[in-house]
Structures are given as C-alpha cells and as structure tokens.
Amino acid sequence: MHPRGVFQGASGFKDEGNGVYGGTIHWKGAALENEHTTRVRFKIEEGVAKVFLVEDSAFLPAAQQTCEIPIVAND
C-alpha cells in the first residue's frame, strides 16, 4: 500500500467475524523516517490474504487501497 514504507510491527489484530480480521500495521517512511499506522482488514481466500485499507495516518495517500499477499506454508 505504501511501497517505500518499512514494516515496524503489527498490533490489535482480531477476528471480526465471517473470516474477516482487522488490525493495525506500524511502519516508518523510507525517506523521512516518520512513524505511521495503517488500519486494515483482511480475509484469506484460496491461499491469498486480501488486504483492504481502512484508515491511514500518512500524509501522502497510499499507492493502493488493496493488496493481495500469497500465503505460503513453511514446510
């Protein structure tokens, strides 16, 4: 969603029902290193987490409002 953001952590993820989860991603901007939070919801379908932006603290808008992340099992 913010391609130049550096992941710092996540918190508050909980089951919101019907296989939907919500929580907050904490990240730092790559250029100015300001700390930001992005609230998201996601649902896993057919091995892919579909992530939707809910609220964002960054002053520059996210490049994408949604993204898909393949879930890979570690064998």
VMD Tcl script that builds the backbone (N, CA, C; Angstrom):
set m [mol new atoms 225]
animate dup $m
set s [atomselect $m all]
$s set {name element resname resid chain x y z} {
  {N N MET 1 A 0.829 -1.181 0.000}
  {CA C MET 1 A 0.000 0.000 0.000}
  {C C MET 1 A 0.879 1.252 0.000}
  {N N HIS 2 A 1.948 1.209 0.792}
  {CA C HIS 2 A 2.978 2.252 0.782}
  {C C HIS 2 A 4.280 1.549 0.399}
  {N N PRO 3 A 4.603 1.494 -0.891}
  {CA C PRO 3 A 5.712 0.660 -1.354}
  {C C PRO 3 A 7.076 1.022 -0.782}
  {N N ARG 4 A 7.266 2.246 -0.305}
  {CA C ARG 4 A 8.560 2.619 0.255}
  {C C ARG 4 A 8.550 2.602 1.780}
  {N N GLY 5 A 7.441 2.156 2.367}
  {CA C GLY 5 A 7.361 2.058 3.822}
  {C C GLY 5 A 8.162 0.873 4.344}
  {N N VAL 6 A 8.689 1.026 5.550}
  {CA C VAL 6 A 9.463 -0.033 6.194}
  {C C VAL 6 A 8.635 -0.581 7.352}
  {N N PHE 7 A 8.276 -1.857 7.270}
  {CA C PHE 7 A 7.434 -2.504 8.274}
  {C C PHE 7 A 8.107 -2.462 9.641}
  {N N GLN 8 A 7.343 -2.042 10.674}
  {CA C GLN 8 A 7.854 -1.987 12.043}
  {C C GLN 8 A 7.181 -3.003 12.961}
  {N N GLY 9 A 5.924 -3.347 12.673}
  {CA C GLY 9 A 5.206 -4.300 13.506}
  {C C GLY 9 A 3.715 -4.226 13.241}
  {N N ALA 10 A 2.964 -5.005 14.007}
  {CA C ALA 10 A 1.509 -5.032 13.871}
  {C C ALA 10 A 0.905 -5.221 15.253}
  {N N SER 11 A -0.328 -4.747 15.430}
  {CA C SER 11 A -0.982 -4.894 16.726}
  {C C SER 11 A -2.490 -4.914 16.572}
  {N N GLY 12 A -3.146 -5.404 17.610}
  {CA C GLY 12 A -4.593 -5.331 17.704}
  {C C GLY 12 A -5.365 -6.169 16.712}
  {N N PHE 13 A -4.755 -7.175 16.114}
  {CA C PHE 13 A -5.492 -7.980 15.139}
  {C C PHE 13 A -6.484 -8.876 15.858}
  {N N LYS 14 A -7.715 -8.876 15.359}
  {CA C LYS 14 A -8.762 -9.692 15.974}
  {C C LYS 14 A -9.739 -10.165 14.908}
  {N N ASP 15 A -10.445 -11.209 15.238}
  {CA C ASP 15 A -11.466 -11.787 14.362}
  {C C ASP 15 A -12.701 -10.900 14.420}
  {N N GLU 16 A -13.121 -10.386 13.269}
  {CA C GLU 16 A -14.311 -9.536 13.200}
  {C C GLU 16 A -15.533 -10.315 12.721}
  {N N GLY 17 A -15.372 -11.619 12.507}
  {CA C GLY 17 A -16.472 -12.465 12.069}
  {C C GLY 17 A -16.431 -12.750 10.582}
  {N N ASN 18 A -17.039 -13.859 10.191}
  {CA C ASN 18 A -17.119 -14.281 8.791}
  {C C ASN 18 A -15.751 -14.397 8.126}
  {N N GLY 19 A -14.722 -14.757 8.900}
  {CA C GLY 19 A -13.388 -14.932 8.337}
  {C C GLY 19 A -12.649 -13.641 8.050}
  {N N VAL 20 A -13.160 -12.516 8.546}
  {CA C VAL 20 A -12.514 -11.209 8.347}
  {C C VAL 20 A -11.772 -10.833 9.630}
  {N N TYR 21 A -10.547 -10.355 9.471}
  {CA C TYR 21 A -9.731 -9.924 10.602}
  {C C TYR 21 A -9.364 -8.459 10.408}
  {N N GLY 22 A -9.185 -7.741 11.505}
  {CA C GLY 22 A -8.795 -6.338 11.424}
  {C C GLY 22 A -7.686 -6.044 12.407}
  {N N GLY 23 A -6.868 -5.046 12.105}
  {CA C GLY 23 A -5.786 -4.664 12.995}
  {C C GLY 23 A -5.009 -3.492 12.431}
  {N N THR 24 A -3.866 -3.229 13.036}
  {CA C THR 24 A -3.059 -2.063 12.676}
  {C C THR 24 A -1.644 -2.482 12.302}
  {N N ILE 25 A -1.155 -1.929 11.203}
  {CA C ILE 25 A 0.228 -2.122 10.776}
  {C C ILE 25 A 0.995 -0.853 11.134}
  {N N HIS 26 A 2.146 -1.020 11.773}
  {CA C HIS 26 A 3.012 0.106 12.140}
  {C C HIS 26 A 4.199 0.099 11.180}
  {N N TRP 27 A 4.493 1.262 10.602}
  {CA C TRP 27 A 5.571 1.326 9.629}
  {C C TRP 27 A 6.229 2.697 9.662}
  {N N LYS 28 A 7.391 2.780 9.044}
  {CA C LYS 28 A 8.159 4.024 9.003}
  {C C LYS 28 A 8.408 4.376 7.547}
  {N N GLY 29 A 8.234 5.652 7.211}
  {CA C GLY 29 A 8.501 6.100 5.852}
  {C C GLY 29 A 9.985 5.985 5.530}
  {N N ALA 30 A 10.306 5.561 4.322}
  {CA C ALA 30 A 11.701 5.351 3.935}
  {C C ALA 30 A 12.465 6.667 3.787}
  {N N ALA 31 A 11.809 7.712 3.300}
  {CA C ALA 31 A 12.511 8.972 3.031}
  {C C ALA 31 A 12.725 9.796 4.304}
  {N N LEU 32 A 11.641 10.129 5.009}
  {CA C LEU 32 A 11.733 10.996 6.188}
  {C C LEU 32 A 11.764 10.222 7.501}
  {N N GLU 33 A 11.541 8.928 7.439}
  {CA C GLU 33 A 11.524 8.046 8.602}
  {C C GLU 33 A 10.481 8.440 9.646}
  {N N ASN 34 A 9.379 9.048 9.201}
  {CA C ASN 34 A 8.269 9.337 10.106}
  {C C ASN 34 A 7.532 8.040 10.401}
  {N N GLU 35 A 7.031 7.898 11.632}
  {CA C GLU 35 A 6.280 6.705 12.005}
  {C C GLU 35 A 4.812 6.886 11.642}
  {N N HIS 36 A 4.211 5.831 11.089}
  {CA C HIS 36 A 2.816 5.865 10.653}
  {C C HIS 36 A 2.109 4.589 11.073}
  {N N THR 37 A 0.780 4.643 11.017}
  {CA C THR 37 A -0.040 3.451 11.225}
  {C C THR 37 A -1.051 3.358 10.095}
  {N N THR 38 A -1.369 2.137 9.731}
  {CA C THR 38 A -2.388 1.876 8.723}
  {C C THR 38 A -3.307 0.795 9.281}
  {N N ARG 39 A -4.576 1.144 9.471}
  {CA C ARG 39 A -5.556 0.150 9.913}
  {C C ARG 39 A -6.049 -0.603 8.692}
  {N N VAL 40 A -6.105 -1.918 8.801}
  {CA C VAL 40 A -6.502 -2.763 7.675}
  {C C VAL 40 A -7.501 -3.828 8.123}
  {N N ARG 41 A -8.178 -4.392 7.141}
  {CA C ARG 41 A -8.984 -5.602 7.311}
  {C C ARG 41 A -8.499 -6.582 6.256}
  {N N PHE 42 A -8.547 -7.869 6.595}
  {CA C PHE 42 A -8.169 -8.854 5.586}
  {C C PHE 42 A -8.976 -10.128 5.734}
  {N N LYS 43 A -9.028 -10.849 4.631}
  {CA C LYS 43 A -9.693 -12.144 4.575}
  {C C LYS 43 A -8.823 -13.060 3.733}
  {N N ILE 44 A -8.671 -14.298 4.189}
  {CA C ILE 44 A -7.876 -15.271 3.438}
  {C C ILE 44 A -8.819 -16.146 2.635}
  {N N GLU 45 A -8.593 -16.158 1.323}
  {CA C GLU 45 A -9.385 -16.974 0.404}
  {C C GLU 45 A -8.442 -17.673 -0.560}
  {N N GLU 46 A -8.561 -18.996 -0.656}
  {CA C GLU 46 A -7.785 -19.786 -1.613}
  {C C GLU 46 A -6.285 -19.505 -1.532}
  {N N GLY 47 A -5.751 -19.420 -0.304}
  {CA C GLY 47 A -4.324 -19.240 -0.114}
  {C C GLY 47 A -3.808 -17.839 -0.351}
  {N N VAL 48 A -4.700 -16.855 -0.409}
  {CA C VAL 48 A -4.301 -15.464 -0.627}
  {C C VAL 48 A -4.976 -14.579 0.419}
  {N N ALA 49 A -4.184 -13.747 1.105}
  {CA C ALA 49 A -4.747 -12.763 2.029}
  {C C ALA 49 A -5.107 -11.519 1.226}
  {N N LYS 50 A -6.378 -11.169 1.226}
  {CA C LYS 50 A -6.841 -9.957 0.543}
  {C C LYS 50 A -6.961 -8.864 1.597}
  {N N VAL 51 A -6.108 -7.836 1.482}
  {CA C VAL 51 A -5.972 -6.793 2.495}
  {C C VAL 51 A -6.601 -5.502 1.986}
  {N N PHE 52 A -7.398 -4.857 2.848}
  {CA C PHE 52 A -8.103 -3.625 2.494}
  {C C PHE 52 A -7.732 -2.520 3.476}
  {N N LEU 53 A -7.341 -1.377 2.975}
  {CA C LEU 53 A -7.003 -0.230 3.809}
  {C C LEU 53 A -8.277 0.349 4.419}
  {N N VAL 54 A -8.271 0.591 5.730}
  {CA C VAL 54 A -9.416 1.176 6.431}
  {C C VAL 54 A -9.124 2.632 6.787}
  {N N GLU 55 A -7.948 2.875 7.375}
  {CA C GLU 55 A -7.570 4.222 7.811}
  {C C GLU 55 A -6.056 4.321 7.795}
  {N N ASP 56 A -5.537 5.494 7.432}
  {CA C ASP 56 A -4.103 5.665 7.253}
  {C C ASP 56 A -3.657 6.973 7.882}
  {N N SER 57 A -2.539 6.963 8.627}
  {CA C SER 57 A -2.050 8.188 9.258}
  {C C SER 57 A -1.061 8.964 8.385}
  {N N ALA 58 A -0.619 8.391 7.280}
  {CA C ALA 58 A 0.369 9.053 6.419}
  {C C ALA 58 A -0.241 10.256 5.710}
  {N N PHE 59 A 0.560 11.306 5.531}
  {CA C PHE 59 A 0.054 12.494 4.841}
  {C C PHE 59 A 0.036 12.306 3.331}
  {N N LEU 60 A 0.847 11.409 2.795}
  {CA C LEU 60 A 0.760 11.062 1.376}
  {C C LEU 60 A -0.156 9.851 1.240}
  {N N PRO 61 A -1.064 9.864 0.285}
  {CA C PRO 61 A -2.002 8.748 0.157}
  {C C PRO 61 A -1.293 7.449 -0.231}
  {N N ALA 62 A -1.887 6.355 0.180}
  {CA C ALA 62 A -1.359 5.036 -0.176}
  {C C ALA 62 A -1.399 4.860 -1.687}
  {N N ALA 63 A -0.416 4.152 -2.226}
  {CA C ALA 63 A -0.379 3.886 -3.662}
  {C C ALA 63 A -1.529 2.973 -4.070}
  {N N GLN 64 A -1.938 2.088 -3.167}
  {CA C GLN 64 A -3.033 1.149 -3.420}
  {C C GLN 64 A -3.944 1.114 -2.198}
  {N N GLN 65 A -5.224 0.915 -2.415}
  {CA C GLN 65 A -6.180 0.769 -1.314}
  {C C GLN 65 A -6.357 -0.697 -0.920}
  {N N THR 66 A -5.917 -1.599 -1.778}
  {CA C THR 66 A -5.996 -3.034 -1.508}
  {C C THR 66 A -4.716 -3.702 -1.990}
  {N N CYS 67 A -4.457 -4.873 -1.454}
  {CA C CYS 67 A -3.355 -5.680 -1.973}
  {C C CYS 67 A -3.650 -7.142 -1.673}
  {N N GLU 68 A -2.980 -8.021 -2.377}
  {CA C GLU 68 A -3.127 -9.456 -2.171}
  {C C GLU 68 A -1.760 -10.038 -1.852}
  {N N ILE 69 A -1.715 -10.868 -0.805}
  {CA C ILE 69 A -0.464 -11.466 -0.362}
  {C C ILE 69 A -0.623 -12.984 -0.370}
  {N N PRO 70 A 0.147 -13.688 -1.200}
  {CA C PRO 70 A 0.066 -15.153 -1.203}
  {C C PRO 70 A 0.521 -15.714 0.145}
  {N N ILE 71 A -0.219 -16.682 0.653}
  {CA C ILE 71 A 0.138 -17.347 1.902}
  {C C ILE 71 A 0.888 -18.629 1.533}
  {N N VAL 72 A 2.126 -18.729 1.985}
  {CA C VAL 72 A 2.966 -19.872 1.652}
  {C C VAL 72 A 3.276 -20.633 2.935}
  {N N ALA 73 A 3.040 -21.918 2.932}
  {CA C ALA 73 A 3.338 -22.749 4.093}
  {C C ALA 73 A 4.838 -22.992 4.183}
  {N N ASN 74 A 5.372 -22.893 5.388}
  {CA C ASN 74 A 6.783 -23.215 5.622}
  {C C ASN 74 A 6.874 -24.682 5.995}
  {N N ASP 75 A 7.368 -25.488 5.090}
  {CA C ASP 75 A 7.481 -26.933 5.354}
  {C C ASP 75 A 8.821 -27.284 5.921}
}
mol reanalyze $m
mol bondsrecalc $m
mol representation Tube
mol addrep $m
